[in-house]
Amino acid sequence: MTDIHGFGANEMTTPRVLVLILCFVLGQTVPHWLSAQEMVSEEESEAAEHMHDHLTYITTIKAFIIMGRLEGIRQPANWLATHETLPSLPSNYEPFVEFMRSSARQVEKSEDLETAAAAVSLMAQNCGNCHRASHVDVEFGYDTLPAQWSDSETHMQRHQWAMDRLWEGLIGPSDAAWTRGTSALSEEPLHAADLSASVTVRETRELENIAREVHELGAAGVGLTSQNDRSQVYGRILGLCADCHTRVGRGPGQ
């Protein structure tokens, strides 16, 4: 598989390459902003490209968290916290950029996946708040929810699909995406006995508790309209996903 852990100490993969890697590893839907041709000015085109780069690195952090790789989040978080913004960036973007930098610093200093998950969820919320305040419409091309079967692989594919929709619900922000995600997560949770991984009786109970909590949070998220409430739900679910993947020794694309 393609390994996104290959961030060198002195070299960062370019944003465009990261987008392609993340699409391959996580099946991530790439959002569509107005294209450069549709923009009314060159400055707006530059701003849109700059925001694309922000999303690339935020999504990279999310990918590492999902896979349970805390060490992978440091460099993309540092880029978000320290890079220079465009001189032409509209002044009304400044509060959102500063919030993003503050959240990125929280991610970079995180000592556990749960803390990192909460911080990156705030970053996604901030993206959505900025889009709403700036009257930017973000469109998503939804793929089909994987069919429901009893095997763990298909169940995890449905989890991944649902988490992608919750993510889009935050960064859009998109009520339709959020509704799709929470509805999918409200279904019957996976039983640890269905996992292909070899686990002890104690681990079975722990994994089933995680699975139950994920679906309870999904159900609790149905109908939420506040970005802050949605961010809290998403951050908790993301942290649980990372915990589960760490315990079983594998995650998406692994």
N, C-alpha and C positions, 0 to 999 in steps of 0.2 A: 504494500500500500504506500501511498505518498505520505511522508513523514513531515509534519509541520513543526516538529521539535527542532528542526535544523537551523535555529537562529544562532549565528556565530557571535562570538564576543565582540567583534569589531565590524560586523556586517549585518544589516537588516535586509531581509528579502523585500523587494519593492511592493508597494500596495497592490499593483495590478496582478502580480504573480500570486500574492496572498489570496486575492479574491478567487482566482482559479483553483488554488489548492483547497480553500475552504469549501467551495462548491462541490469539489470532488469528495472530500472527506465527510462532510456533514449533509450533503444534499441541500445546501442552503439556497433559499430563493433570494436572488439578488433584486433589491428594490429598484424602481425606475423613477428617477427624477426627470424633470424637463431636460432634454438633451441640449447640447451647446447650440445647435441650430435653432432650437425653440426659444433660447434665451434672448432677452431684448438688449443685453449689453455684454461686453467682454468681461466686465467686473463680476457680473452675476454668474457667468460661466466659470470663472476662476473660483468663485465661492462655492459653487456646486461641486467642482472637482475636489476642493479642499475638504468638504464635508464627506465626500466619498472616501477619502483617505482616512478620516476620523472613523467612519463606520468600519472600514477594513480592519483597523487595529483593535477596535472594540470587539468586533466579531471574533478576531483571533484570540483575544483574552477569553471570551466565552467558550470557544472551542477547547482551549486548554483546561478550563475549569470542568467542563463536561467530561473530559477524559481523565480527570483527577490528577493533572500534571501541574502542580502549584509552581514548580520551577520555571515553567514556560511562560508565565504571565508577566514576568519582571520587565523584559525588554520592550514589548509593545506598550506596557503601561508607562514606562519611562518616556517613550516617544511622545505619548499623548500628554504627559505632564510637562514636558520641557520644550517641545518644538515651537518654532515661531509661527505665529498666525500671519495671514496675508495682510499687508498694509491697507488693502482696499476692502477688507471685510467690513460690512456695515456696522455702525456703532451699536445697533440694537442686538448684535450677536455677542457682544462682550460678556454679559453676565452668564450666558450659556457656556461660552468657552472657558470662563474661569471656574464654573461649577464642574465642567468636564475635567479640567486639570486637577481640581481638588479631589474628585472621585478617583482619578487615575493614580494620584499619590497614595490614596487609601489602598487601591489594588496592589500597587508596587510594594507596599509595606505589609501586606496581609501575611499572616503566619499560618493561616488555615484556609481551606477552600470555602467554608461557609462565609467567612468575612469577605473574601474576594467575590463570591457570588452576590452578596448583598450590594457591594460597591459597583460591580459592573451592571447590576440591575438599575441602580441609580443613574448610571451613564446612559443606559437605554431610555430611561424615563426622560432624562434631560434632552436627548435627541428629539423625542416626540414633542416635548414642550417647546423646543426651539422651532420645530417645523410648524407647530400650530400658531405660535406667536408671529412667525414670518410668513404665514399663509402659503406654506409650501405643501403641495399635495404629493404624497408618496404612494405609488401604486405597486401592488404585489401580484405576481402570477401564481396562483395557488395550484399545487399538484393535488392529486387525488389521495384521500386518506387510505392508507394500506388496509386491505381486507382484514377482518377480525378472525383469527384462528387461535387455537389453544396453545401453540408453541411459543416459547419465550422470545424467539427472534422476531416474529411478526408483532408481538406485543411491544417490544422495544422500538420497532419501527414506527408503531403508532404513537408511542411516547415521544419519539424524536419529531415526528410530524406535528404533534400538538405543541411541543416546546417551540418549534419554529414559528407557529402561529402566535403564541403568546409574545414572543420576541417582536414579531411584526406589529402586534397590538400595541406594544410600548413605543417602538421607534417611529411608527407611522405618524401619529397614533392611529390605530385602526380598530374600530368597534367590531367590524366583521371578523377580522383576524382573531381578536381576543375571544370572541364568542365561539369560533370554530375550535380554538385551542382548549378552552375550558370545558366545552362539551365533550371533546374527545377524551380528556383526562378524568371525566366523571364516571367512566365505565368501571366494570369490575376490575380490581387490582390483580396483578400477577401474583401467583403463589410461588414461594421460593422452591418448592418441590419441582416446579416446571423448568427451573434454570438448568442449563447444561453444565454449569460449574459445580464442582464437588464442594459441598459446604457441610459444616457440622450442624448438630441440632440447635446449638446456641446461635450460630450464624443464620440458620434458617429463620428463627424467630426474629432476629434483628432485621433481616432483609424484608421479611413480611411486614414488619412495623414500618419500615421505610416506604414500601410500596403502598401500604394503606394510607400513610400520611400524604404521599404525593397525590393520591386520588381524592382524599378529603380536601386538600388545598385546591385541587382543580374544581371540585364542586363548589367550594366556598368562593371561588373566583367568578363563577357564573353571575353575570349581571353587574359586575363592578364597572363603574364608569370613571372613578377617580384615578388619575395617573399614579398618585402616591400609593393608593391601595393596591393597584395592579402591580406596581414595582415590588411591594413587600411580598406579595404572593409569589411572583415570579422568582425573586431572589431566594426565597425559602425552598421552592421546588428545585431550582438549579443547584443549590447546595446539597439537597438530598440526592439528586442524580449523581453528583460528583462522589458523594459518600458511598453510594451503592456500587458505582463503577470501581472505586478504589477497593472495596471489600471483595468483589468478585474478580478483580484483576483485569478487567477489560471494559471498554466503552465503545462508542461509535467509531467505526473504521479501524478497530484494533483486533 
